[in-house]
Amino acid sequence: MIPQNEHLAFPANPIHLASLLTGKTVRYRNTKNRSSITDDGVRTFKIVNVEDVFTSTNSGSKCVTVSVKDIDDSGSVKYRTLHVGGIQSVA
């Protein structure tokens, strides 16, 4: 488990990153858009599958496109693009 509020060092290799995240529960802070589900913008997702790992052409940030169970929204399955830097904890 990678605890919250500790600097997270994710693998640079996309395959290793995808492997690390698949099947894990992550806490994610969305700093760009306001969440309609939580007041503080921190969301909890169970990552089912990592579809893609890429670098955003707009921000230069490493991102992952994932299929998740949205724990904060009754476990509904959704696709999300997450900035890796916004992941606060992995369990």
CORDAGI-V818095 format. One record per pair of residues at least 12 apart in sequence whose C-alpha atoms are under 6 Angstrom apart, sorted by the first residue. I is the first residue (numbers start at 0). GAP is how many residues later the second one is. D is the distance in Angstrom with one decimal. If there is no record, write none. Layout:
BEGIN
i/gap/d
I/GAP/D
I/GAP/D
END
This chain:
BEGIN
i/gap/d
0/89/5.8
0/90/4.5
1/87/5.5
1/88/5.1
2/86/5.3
3/84/5.4
3/85/4.6
13/39/5.8
17/32/5.6
21/25/5.5
21/26/5.9
21/27/5.4
22/24/5.3
22/25/5.4
23/22/5.7
23/23/5.6
23/67/5.6
24/20/5.6
24/21/4.2
24/65/5.8
24/66/5.3
25/18/5.7
25/19/5.4
25/63/5.5
25/64/4.6
26/16/5.6
26/17/4.6
26/60/5.9
26/61/5.4
26/62/5.2
27/14/5.5
27/15/5.1
27/58/5.5
27/59/4.4
27/60/5.6
28/12/5.7
28/13/4.4
28/57/5.1
43/27/5.6
44/23/5.9
44/24/5.7
44/25/4.9
44/26/5.6
45/22/5.4
45/23/5.0
46/21/4.5
47/19/5.5
47/20/5.2
48/17/5.7
48/18/5.2
49/16/4.5
50/14/5.4
50/15/5.4
51/12/5.6
51/13/5.1
61/22/5.7
62/19/5.5
62/20/4.4
62/21/5.3
63/17/5.5
63/18/5.4
64/15/5.7
64/16/4.3
65/13/5.6
65/14/5.4
66/12/4.5
END
